[in-house]
Every structure is written in C-alpha cells, then in structure tokens.
C-alpha cells in the first residue's frame, strides 16, 4: 500500500515516513500543497496524511480540490489547530479523521490502520458494521439477520453514514450531498435520523447511530450508555 505524507516540517515528515516504511508501507512525501496535488493526480494512494498549515497551498484547499475531483482515498489531517470550527470545516471539506500535534506515532499508526481497514470493507458490495449488513446493489438491509425496510431517503442516509463509518456528517452535507436537496428544512435531517434510529437501534444493546453534539451524526457501534 502506498501513502502520501504532506508535511512541510522536515523532522516530522521524516519520522512519519520512516515509521510507516518500517510498518510495510510505501511512502511518498510532499513538502507543500501544490506538490501534493501534482503527486495525488499522478499516482493512486491508499491514504493521504495531510498537514493543514502548508506553503503554496494549504491543507484545506488540497482536501477541497481532491474531493471536487471525486478522489475518494481517505484523508487524515494533521493539525495543531483543535478548535471545533476547524474540525467542522475539515469534515465539511471531506477529511476522514483528525490528529492533533504533537502526537505519538503509535496513535498515528492505529488511525492509519483503521482508515485503511474501513476503506477495504466499504469497497465491497456488502457493507458490514457490527451486526448490520447493507447490500448496496440490492438495497437490502439486515441487522442480526433481521431484514429492515427503509424508504429511499432512509437508505441513502444509512448508506452515507455507513460509507463514512466513524466520520461525522453534518446536516448540510446530508442535505446537499446525500439527498441533493439543499432546499429542505434543516430539521428534516433530524426527523429522518429519528426514524432510522427506531428501525436500526430499537431493542439492541449496541447503538449504531450517534449524535455528535454541535457537529452532526455518525454511524459507530457504541454500547448503550457508552460515550461516542
């Protein structure tokens, strides 16, 4: 597997590159946003580790342009900025995960493995998360072997949440990019989340649909009473 590391601080880039190479990955390094775009266009990467504060073109713009090109490789953002506004902005632009500096390499490696594992699962026709199975071809959904009937809009919402397992989808993303309906009322998303919860989570100890207050919603298995 090949990973692109975009980091302008030489010592950090070297540590990340060597660590990932020792873990068995091929690693390319770009020191600015413009170089990263060129490399991402010329090559196919399994994952992009993207610093935000870059010369020439910042990480926000790199992420935005890649997603506009419909590039779907996971993006892990490295940032010293940990405000909620920054996290929301990154999620809206299409980042899959965040890691704040300073960080320990074991945590970085764990997040890389998780993103790559999630990507492998979601490339298959059937998405499996805990005891939930979604057949994207037949639009058939089951949990613990029990078939669940969904409307077209509910299925689109569930598929988007499952495809982005562990990543928060804001209400705007759901309205604009999942349903392609930016004119719907903002509480329409909340209503459909409630309907989906009743169909998917009612009666199960492990809850799948999580509310991330101030951000949006995500699909992540959490035992009842546990924290997201």
ABEGO torsion letter per residue (X at the ends): XBBBBBBABAAAAAAAAAAAAAAGBBBBBBABAAAAAAAAAABBBABBBBBABBBGBBAAAAAAAAAAAGBABBBBBBBABABAAAAAAAAAAGBABBBBOBBBAAAAAAAAAAAAAAAAAAABABBBBEABBBBAAAGBBBBGGBBBBBBAAAAAAAAAAAAABGBBBBAAAAAAAAAGBAABBAAAAAAAAAAAAAAAABGBABBABBBBBGAEBBBBBBBBGBBX
